[in-house]
Amino acid sequence: MPQKRRKFTAEFKRRVALEALSGERSLSELAAKYGVHPNQISQRKKQAKEGVAASFSGKPQNAQQSY
């Protein structure tokens, strides 16, 4: 029987990304701790860095229009 795909909450992703950004543990240590693949952690880390950079750029990233 195929394995069901796991869905992670935004809180879980944020926690893992922040811990990866801190640099206290390696990606493989974090992967073992949280039960995810190291590539997922590096992707979340990259997204977090881009998000922080975008927040200081002064340009709204996802501006919603009012109708």
HELIX and SHEET records of a PDB file:
HELIX    1   1 ALA A   10  SER A   22  1                                  13    
HELIX    2   2 LEU A   27  TYR A   34  1                                   8    
HELIX    3   3 PRO A   38  SER A   55  1                                  18    
END                                                                             
